[in-house]
């Protein structure tokens, strides 16, 4: 490996004097800028530290949010109100996800991440007031506030997790990010399980649960301030990360448009839409058929199996158990395809049974509880593996966080649109067997596109890898 050198203007993708020019930076051959020789890289400037920061933020903000929704539609007694609020939330998120690159271009990754976490405590506060006082309007206010900020949060956290790490660590670092988010479910589920362990009937969780959640979510803003902007981060090989700011808004729009119609994005759209759409179903399923304490157990266990699933997916594409990256990627995709297909076929069988029997499932009824709870666990395993695989795909489409935030914003915007429609349909309400059937259909529609997207991603990774090696040799 070549000794790291201080970058010259010719070695950068775009120079400081060129910020805001009309020339798209992607037309210039990409280079990997080297840092000055270091005897020791400060830990808070390493990619690992940045992943830990974004992981802590993911734990306090969307992780705790997921813990609440892991209780089954926010732990409320009736699914309809929270499903409607979530539809509004994701509707606003769809807009702000697409606007993420513009805000990041203006204030940087660090402040976008911190500001993006501000709406989450308001959402939890709305659920608290509804749970304790029956207030409805604050639920919608919290949903709007969370939707406005969370879209920015989602776009930038995805760009950090996919664009900051070294190429050979991306699968595992993405799994680390998701593990922190799932840890929010583990902690939140454990708290809720402890507070509601004796509630063996259907209904809503105790309001004290939300006070703990609000306190944890307030830490998100301060945690985000520990992040380093990409130009200050040093990778293992001494290279710096290119993510110029101050780009003219017209150039930014042109770059977004270019990526939006790229082959890789178009092939991934069906998988992202499926991933967004299906998220309304598991929580509604849990709230409809399970007792309060069983919902708390579901919140806790879904995080455990979800973390294991994301690490399995991340390790399979990263670790050299097969010589060719394409072989690892295709076999990982086939495993995910088999698990998802079996889960939704099983869901159709179970859901057809439940629409007639209308059970109330509690862990004390072991004979009937296991089948329904097992289905919920496999839904969370499927979701975790798909999520990791999606972000591994987009992480290998570019080595630049500037492009990564565009990829992340585009695909998370599509995802949130799918979530908004999914929650909206479920809030009508729609019978769960119809929702499960749509999930099954969307999955099988996405399958062939996802396979060809896998091949496209591996091809793109090989091109970038060849460019990196050529840059090091020169």
Rosetta blueprint (number, residue, H / E / L):
1 X L
2 X L
3 X L
4 X L
5 X L
6 X L
7 X L
8 X L
9 X H
10 X H
11 X H
12 X L
13 X L
14 X L
15 X L
16 X H
17 X H
18 X H
19 X L
20 X L
21 X L
22 X L
23 X L
24 X L
25 X H
26 X H
27 X H
28 X L
29 X L
30 X L
31 X L
32 X L
33 X L
34 X E
35 X L
36 X L
37 X L
38 X L
39 X L
40 X L
41 X L
42 X L
43 X H
44 X H
45 X H
46 X E
47 X H
48 X H
49 X H
50 X H
51 X H
52 X H
53 X H
54 X H
55 X H
56 X H
57 X H
58 X H
59 X H
60 X H
61 X H
62 X H
63 X H
64 X H
65 X H
66 X H
67 X H
68 X H
69 X H
70 X H
71 X L
72 X L
73 X H
74 X H
75 X H
76 X L
77 X L
78 X L
79 X H
80 X H
81 X H
82 X H
83 X H
84 X H
85 X H
86 X H
87 X H
88 X H
89 X H
90 X H
91 X H
92 X H
93 X H
94 X H
95 X H
96 X H
97 X H
98 X H
99 X H
100 X H
101 X H
102 X H
103 X H
104 X H
105 X H
106 X H
107 X H
108 X H
109 X H
110 X H
111 X H
112 X H
113 X H
114 X H
115 X H
116 X H
117 X L
118 X L
119 X L
120 X H
121 X H
122 X H
123 X H
124 X H
125 X H
126 X H
127 X H
128 X H
129 X H
130 X H
131 X H
132 X H
133 X H
134 X L
135 X L
136 X L
137 X H
138 X H
139 X H
140 X H
141 X H
142 X H
143 X H
144 X H
145 X H
146 X H
147 X H
148 X H
149 X H
150 X H
151 X H
152 X H
153 X H
154 X H
155 X H
156 X H
157 X H
158 X H
159 X H
160 X H
161 X H
162 X H
163 X H
164 X L
165 X L
166 X L
167 X H
168 X H
169 X H
170 X H
171 X H
172 X H
173 X H
174 X H
175 X H
176 X H
177 X H
178 X H
179 X H
180 X H
181 X H
182 X H
183 X H
184 X H
185 X H
186 X H
187 X H
188 X H
189 X H
190 X H
191 X H
192 X H
193 X H
194 X H
195 X H
196 X H
197 X L
198 X L
199 X L
200 X L
201 X L
202 X L
203 X L
204 X L
205 X L
206 X L
207 X L
208 X H
209 X H
210 X H
211 X H
212 X H
213 X H
214 X H
215 X H
216 X H
217 X H
218 X L
219 X L
220 X H
221 X H
222 X H
223 X H
224 X H
225 X L
226 X L
227 X L
228 X L
229 X L
230 X H
231 X H
232 X H
233 X L
234 X E
235 X L
236 X L
237 X L
238 X L
239 X E
240 X E
241 X L
242 X L
243 X L
244 X L
245 X L
246 X L
247 X L
248 X L
249 X H
250 X H
251 X H
252 X H
253 X H
254 X H
255 X H
256 X H
257 X H
258 X H
259 X H
260 X H
261 X L
262 X L
263 X H
264 X H
265 X H
266 X H
267 X H
268 X H
269 X H
270 X H
271 X H
272 X H
273 X H
274 X H
275 X H
276 X H
277 X H
278 X L
279 X H
280 X H
281 X H
282 X H
283 X H
284 X H
285 X H
286 X H
287 X H
288 X H
289 X H
290 X E
291 X L
292 X H
293 X H
294 X H
295 X H
296 X H
297 X H
298 X H
299 X H
300 X H
301 X H
302 X H
303 X H
304 X H
305 X H
306 X H
307 X H
308 X H
309 X H
310 X H
311 X H
312 X H
313 X H
314 X H
315 X H
316 X H
317 X H
318 X H
319 X L
320 X L
321 X L
322 X L
323 X L
324 X L
325 X H
326 X H
327 X H
328 X H
329 X H
330 X H
331 X H
332 X H
333 X H
334 X H
335 X H
336 X H
337 X H
338 X H
339 X H
340 X H
341 X H
342 X H
343 X H
344 X H
345 X H
346 X H
347 X H
348 X H
349 X H
350 X H
351 X H
352 X H
353 X H
354 X H
355 X H
356 X H
357 X H
358 X L
359 X L
360 X L
361 X E
362 X L
363 X L
364 X L
365 X L
366 X H
367 X H
368 X H
369 X H
370 X H
371 X H
372 X H
373 X H
374 X H
375 X H
376 X H
377 X H
378 X H
379 X H
380 X H
381 X H
382 X H
383 X H
384 X H
385 X H
386 X H
387 X H
388 X H
389 X H
390 X H
391 X H
392 X H
393 X H
394 X H
395 X H
396 X L
397 X L
398 X L
399 X L
400 X L
401 X H
402 X H
403 X H
404 X H
405 X H
406 X H
407 X H
408 X H
409 X H
410 X H
411 X H
412 X H
413 X H
414 X H
415 X H
416 X H
417 X H
418 X H
419 X H
420 X H
421 X H
422 X H
423 X H
424 X H
425 X H
426 X H
427 X L
428 X L
429 X L
430 X L
431 X L
432 X H
433 X H
434 X H
435 X H
436 X H
437 X H
438 X H
439 X H
440 X H
441 X H
442 X H
443 X H
444 X H
445 X H
446 X H
447 X H
448 X H
449 X H
450 X H
451 X H
452 X H
453 X H
454 X H
455 X H
456 X H
457 X H
458 X H
459 X H
460 X H
461 X H
462 X H
463 X H
464 X H
465 X H
466 X H
467 X H
468 X H
469 X H
470 X H
471 X H
472 X H
473 X H
474 X L
